[in-house]
Amino acid sequence: MTKTSLLLCLALAGSSYAFAVNQPHQRVTTFAPRSAATTAISMSSGGAEAPPPELKPPPALYQGAVAAGAAKAAAPFGKIFKLGIVAGCHIAFGAYLAISIGGACPGLAQTNPGLQKIVLGAFGLPFGLIMTLVSGAELFTGNTALVTAAKQEGKIGTGALIKNWSASYLGNFVGSLIMAYLAFQSGTLGAAPGAVNIATAKCSLTWGAAFTRGILCNWLVCMAVYMASGCSSMIGKMTAVWFPISAFVALGLDHSVANMFIIPLGMLRGAEITIGQFFAKNLIPVTLGNIVGGALCVMLPYGTTFGNWFSKKEE
């Protein structure tokens, strides 16, 4: 190495040392290497909590239903009544669509009655209940299950249950009658006899048959409400609703709130049914059957399994 090169190397070394000692407050931070697994977990979760399960397990599903029933019963009468009107309109929209499609297939009903019943059930009432559940409206038939569970678990008193049932029932009736009048005035059903035939058939049942159909109907309706309440996604709620609701319609069962629309609409369109026959031969027995279906057939088994129905409270 030449003398000139040696001097140049010494100068560079000296200048580097000068920079190092002239910055005494500079800190060098070292980072521990992260494992691939740690990085993957961090990126996938984004630092947030895990999403809720698609469907709650059965015990949590029941407790959620109790909490929902208690919240519904705690609302003031006026709020329940107004949301009841909304629910009545939603269910009426579903029945309106069912009559417009499945009820307007007389040829199919004669040649393939099973298929016509499926069409009647699949297009209509399921979407009416989905609108009701997602929007937070108050449906009497669903409340016979949820609010009853809250009462049996001691979350509410008898007065709160009566308030919720009466306010939602009256609101449902008002909403259904409004929609029956609007559907009649719209003229969309034309001369189709579906509404008249369905209303006449419903008011031709014996009291016992109407009561039994009410039980079976609300058994399925409240199972739809119960299952949908445990689903975290919209598609889950829609699936939980569609199968039981389309089934009860296809089976020819009776839902009191749907009948609050269907029978008055048939009467407006010329069905020979009196107001007294509407109440005595259909609405009263069907409503009582709906209460049994929701409170006993649906909630009783779960309440005695996952809850504290009929258990003696500790002193």
C-alpha positions as CSV (number, residue, x, y, z in Angstrom):
1,M,0.0,0.0,0.0
2,T,1.4,3.5,-0.9
3,K,1.9,6.2,1.7
4,T,-0.9,8.3,0.1
5,S,-3.4,5.4,0.3
6,L,-2.6,4.8,4.0
7,L,-3.2,8.4,4.9
8,L,-6.6,8.4,3.0
9,C,-7.7,5.3,5.0
10,L,-6.7,6.9,8.3
11,A,-8.6,10.0,7.4
12,L,-11.9,8.1,6.6
13,A,-11.6,6.1,9.8
14,G,-11.2,9.2,11.8
15,S,-14.1,11.0,10.2
16,S,-16.4,8.0,10.9
17,Y,-15.4,8.0,14.5
18,A,-16.0,11.7,14.7
19,F,-19.6,11.2,13.5
20,A,-20.1,8.5,16.1
21,V,-18.9,10.5,19.1
22,N,-20.6,13.8,18.0
23,Q,-24.1,12.2,18.3
24,P,-24.2,10.9,21.9
25,H,-28.1,11.1,22.2
26,Q,-28.9,9.0,19.2
27,R,-30.3,5.6,20.2
28,V,-30.3,2.5,18.1
29,T,-33.5,0.6,18.5
30,T,-33.6,-3.1,17.8
31,F,-36.7,-5.1,17.0
32,A,-37.2,-8.7,17.9
33,P,-38.1,-10.7,14.9
34,R,-41.8,-11.8,14.8
35,S,-42.7,-15.3,13.9
36,A,-44.8,-16.0,10.8
37,A,-47.6,-17.4,13.0
38,T,-47.8,-14.2,15.1
39,T,-47.8,-12.0,11.9
40,A,-50.6,-14.1,10.4
41,I,-52.8,-13.9,13.5
42,S,-52.3,-10.1,13.7
43,M,-53.1,-9.6,10.0
44,S,-56.2,-11.8,10.1
45,S,-57.7,-10.3,13.2
46,G,-56.7,-6.7,12.6
47,G,-56.5,-6.3,16.4
48,A,-60.3,-6.6,16.7
49,E,-62.3,-9.2,18.6
50,A,-63.4,-12.4,16.9
51,P,-66.7,-12.1,15.0
52,P,-69.8,-13.6,16.7
53,P,-70.7,-17.1,15.7
54,E,-73.0,-17.7,12.7
55,L,-75.5,-19.4,15.0
56,K,-75.6,-19.4,18.8
57,P,-75.4,-22.7,20.6
58,P,-78.8,-23.8,22.1
59,P,-78.3,-22.6,25.7
60,A,-77.2,-19.1,24.5
61,L,-80.0,-19.1,21.9
62,Y,-82.5,-19.5,24.7
63,Q,-80.9,-16.9,26.9
64,G,-80.9,-14.5,24.0
65,A,-84.6,-15.1,23.4
66,V,-85.3,-14.3,27.1
67,A,-83.3,-11.1,26.9
68,A,-85.2,-10.1,23.7
69,G,-88.5,-10.8,25.3
70,A,-87.6,-8.7,28.4
71,A,-86.6,-5.8,26.2
72,K,-89.8,-6.0,24.2
73,A,-91.9,-6.0,27.4
74,A,-90.1,-3.0,28.8
75,A,-91.1,-0.7,26.0
76,P,-94.0,1.6,26.5
77,F,-97.5,0.7,25.2
78,G,-97.4,3.4,22.5
79,K,-94.1,2.3,21.1
80,I,-95.2,-1.3,20.9
81,F,-98.5,-0.3,19.3
82,K,-96.7,1.8,16.6
83,L,-94.3,-1.0,15.8
84,G,-97.2,-3.4,15.9
85,I,-98.8,-1.4,13.1
86,V,-95.6,-1.7,11.1
87,A,-95.5,-5.5,11.6
88,G,-99.1,-5.8,10.6
89,C,-98.3,-4.0,7.3
90,H,-95.3,-6.2,6.7
91,I,-97.1,-9.5,7.3
92,A,-100.0,-8.1,5.1
93,F,-97.5,-7.4,2.3
94,G,-96.4,-11.0,2.5
95,A,-100.0,-12.3,2.4
96,Y,-100.7,-9.9,-0.4
97,L,-97.9,-11.3,-2.5
98,A,-98.9,-14.9,-1.7
99,I,-102.5,-14.2,-2.9
100,S,-101.2,-12.4,-6.0
101,I,-99.0,-15.4,-7.1
102,G,-99.9,-18.7,-5.4
103,G,-103.5,-17.7,-5.0
104,A,-103.8,-16.9,-8.7
105,C,-103.0,-20.3,-10.0
106,P,-106.4,-22.1,-10.2
107,G,-105.3,-24.3,-13.1
108,L,-102.2,-25.4,-11.2
109,A,-104.3,-26.0,-8.1
110,Q,-106.4,-28.5,-10.0
111,T,-103.7,-30.3,-11.9
112,N,-100.9,-30.2,-9.3
113,P,-102.2,-29.1,-6.0
114,G,-98.9,-29.9,-4.2
115,L,-96.9,-27.6,-6.4
116,Q,-99.5,-24.8,-6.1
117,K,-99.2,-25.0,-2.3
118,I,-95.4,-24.7,-2.5
119,V,-95.7,-21.7,-4.7
120,L,-98.3,-20.2,-2.3
121,G,-95.9,-20.7,0.6
122,A,-92.6,-19.8,-0.9
123,F,-93.6,-16.4,-2.4
124,G,-95.1,-14.1,0.2
125,L,-95.2,-14.5,3.9
126,P,-91.4,-15.4,4.4
127,F,-90.4,-11.9,3.1
128,G,-93.0,-10.3,5.3
129,L,-91.6,-11.9,8.5
130,I,-88.0,-11.1,7.4
131,M,-88.9,-7.4,7.1
132,T,-90.6,-7.6,10.5
133,L,-87.6,-9.2,12.3
134,V,-84.8,-7.1,10.7
135,S,-86.6,-3.8,11.2
136,G,-87.5,-4.5,14.9
137,A,-91.3,-4.4,14.5
138,E,-93.6,-6.0,17.0
139,L,-95.4,-9.1,15.9
140,F,-97.9,-10.6,18.4
141,T,-97.4,-14.2,17.4
142,G,-93.6,-14.0,17.9
143,N,-94.1,-12.3,21.2
144,T,-96.2,-15.2,22.5
145,A,-92.9,-17.1,22.7
146,L,-90.2,-14.5,23.5
147,V,-92.2,-12.4,26.1
148,T,-93.6,-15.6,27.7
149,A,-90.0,-16.8,28.2
150,A,-89.0,-13.6,29.9
151,K,-92.1,-13.8,32.2
152,Q,-91.3,-17.4,33.2
153,E,-87.7,-16.5,33.9
154,G,-88.8,-13.8,36.2
155,K,-87.5,-10.9,34.1
156,I,-90.9,-9.3,33.8
157,G,-94.3,-9.4,35.5
158,T,-97.7,-10.4,34.3
159,G,-98.7,-6.8,33.6
160,A,-95.8,-6.3,31.3
161,L,-96.7,-9.4,29.3
162,I,-100.3,-8.3,29.0
163,K,-99.2,-4.9,27.9
164,N,-96.9,-6.3,25.2
165,W,-99.4,-8.8,23.9
166,S,-102.3,-6.4,23.8
167,A,-100.4,-3.5,22.2
168,S,-98.8,-5.6,19.6
169,Y,-102.1,-7.4,18.8
170,L,-104.0,-4.2,18.4
171,G,-101.2,-2.6,16.3
172,N,-101.0,-5.7,14.1
173,F,-104.8,-5.5,13.6
174,V,-104.7,-1.8,12.6
175,G,-101.8,-2.3,10.2
176,S,-103.5,-5.3,8.6
177,L,-106.8,-3.5,8.1
178,I,-104.9,-0.5,6.5
179,M,-103.2,-2.8,4.1
180,A,-106.4,-4.7,3.3
181,Y,-108.1,-1.4,2.3
182,L,-105.0,-0.3,0.3
183,A,-104.8,-3.6,-1.5
184,F,-108.5,-3.5,-2.3
185,Q,-108.2,0.1,-3.7
186,S,-105.1,-0.7,-5.7
187,G,-107.0,-3.0,-8.1
188,T,-103.9,-5.2,-8.6
189,L,-105.8,-8.4,-8.0
190,G,-108.2,-7.8,-10.8
191,A,-111.0,-10.3,-11.0
192,A,-109.0,-13.2,-9.5
193,P,-111.1,-15.1,-6.9
194,G,-108.1,-16.0,-4.7
195,A,-108.8,-13.6,-1.9
196,V,-112.5,-14.5,-1.7
197,N,-111.9,-18.2,-1.9
198,I,-109.2,-18.2,0.8
199,A,-111.2,-16.0,3.2
200,T,-114.4,-18.1,2.7
201,A,-112.5,-21.3,3.3
202,K,-110.9,-20.0,6.5
203,C,-114.3,-19.0,7.9
204,S,-115.8,-22.3,7.1
205,L,-113.7,-24.2,9.5
206,T,-115.0,-25.7,12.7
207,W,-113.8,-24.0,15.9
208,G,-111.6,-26.9,16.8
209,A,-110.0,-27.1,13.4
210,A,-109.2,-23.4,13.5
211,F,-107.8,-23.7,17.0
212,T,-105.6,-26.6,16.0
213,R,-104.3,-25.0,12.8
214,G,-103.5,-21.9,15.0
215,I,-101.3,-24.1,17.3
216,L,-99.5,-25.8,14.4
217,C,-99.0,-22.5,12.6
218,N,-97.4,-20.6,15.4
219,W,-95.3,-23.5,16.3
220,L,-93.5,-23.0,13.0
221,V,-93.6,-19.2,13.1
222,C,-92.1,-19.0,16.5
223,M,-89.4,-21.5,15.6
224,A,-88.5,-19.2,12.7
225,V,-88.4,-16.2,15.0
226,Y,-86.4,-18.2,17.6
227,M,-83.8,-19.5,15.2
228,A,-83.5,-16.2,13.4
229,S,-82.8,-14.5,16.7
230,G,-79.7,-16.6,17.1
231,C,-78.2,-15.9,13.7
232,S,-75.7,-13.2,13.2
233,S,-75.9,-12.7,9.4
234,M,-78.7,-11.6,7.2
235,I,-78.5,-14.8,5.1
236,G,-78.7,-16.9,8.3
237,K,-81.9,-15.0,9.4
238,M,-83.4,-15.4,5.9
239,T,-82.7,-19.2,5.9
240,A,-84.2,-19.6,9.4
241,V,-87.3,-17.8,8.4
242,W,-87.9,-19.1,4.9
243,F,-88.3,-22.8,5.5
244,P,-90.7,-22.8,8.5
245,I,-92.9,-20.0,7.1
246,S,-93.2,-21.4,3.6
247,A,-94.0,-24.7,5.3
248,F,-96.9,-23.4,7.4
249,V,-98.5,-21.7,4.4
250,A,-98.1,-24.7,2.2
251,L,-99.7,-26.9,4.9
252,G,-102.8,-24.7,5.0
253,L,-102.3,-23.5,8.7
254,D,-103.7,-20.3,10.2
255,H,-101.8,-17.3,11.4
256,S,-104.0,-14.7,13.2
257,V,-102.1,-11.6,12.0
258,A,-102.1,-12.8,8.3
259,N,-105.8,-13.6,8.7
260,M,-106.4,-10.0,9.9
261,F,-105.5,-9.0,6.3
262,I,-106.7,-11.9,4.2
263,I,-110.2,-12.2,5.6
264,P,-111.1,-8.5,5.5
265,L,-109.6,-8.3,2.0
266,G,-111.9,-11.1,1.0
267,M,-114.8,-9.4,2.6
268,L,-114.1,-6.2,0.7
269,R,-113.9,-8.2,-2.5
270,G,-117.3,-9.8,-2.0
271,A,-116.9,-12.8,0.3
272,E,-120.1,-13.5,2.2
273,I,-118.6,-13.3,5.6
274,T,-120.0,-11.2,8.5
275,I,-117.8,-9.5,11.0
276,G,-119.2,-11.8,13.7
277,Q,-118.2,-14.9,11.6
278,F,-114.7,-13.4,11.0
279,F,-114.1,-13.2,14.8
280,A,-116.1,-16.2,16.1
281,K,-115.2,-18.8,13.4
282,N,-111.6,-17.8,12.7
283,L,-109.8,-15.0,14.5
284,I,-110.6,-15.9,18.1
285,P,-109.8,-19.7,17.9
286,V,-106.8,-19.1,15.7
287,T,-105.4,-16.5,18.1
288,L,-105.8,-18.8,21.1
289,G,-104.2,-21.6,19.1
290,N,-101.3,-19.2,18.2
291,I,-100.7,-18.5,21.9
292,V,-100.6,-22.2,22.7
293,G,-98.2,-22.9,19.8
294,G,-95.8,-20.1,20.7
295,A,-95.8,-20.3,24.5
296,L,-96.1,-24.0,25.0
297,C,-95.0,-25.9,21.9
298,V,-91.9,-23.8,21.3
299,M,-90.8,-22.2,24.5
300,L,-91.8,-24.7,27.1
301,P,-89.3,-27.4,26.1
302,Y,-86.4,-25.0,25.9
303,G,-87.5,-23.2,29.1
304,T,-87.5,-26.4,31.1
305,T,-84.2,-27.5,29.6
306,F,-82.1,-24.4,29.3
307,G,-84.0,-22.1,31.6
308,N,-85.7,-22.2,35.0
309,W,-89.4,-22.7,34.2
310,F,-91.4,-24.1,37.1
311,S,-88.2,-24.1,39.3
312,K,-88.6,-23.0,42.9
313,K,-86.7,-19.9,43.6
314,E,-84.2,-20.0,46.4
315,E,-85.1,-17.9,49.4
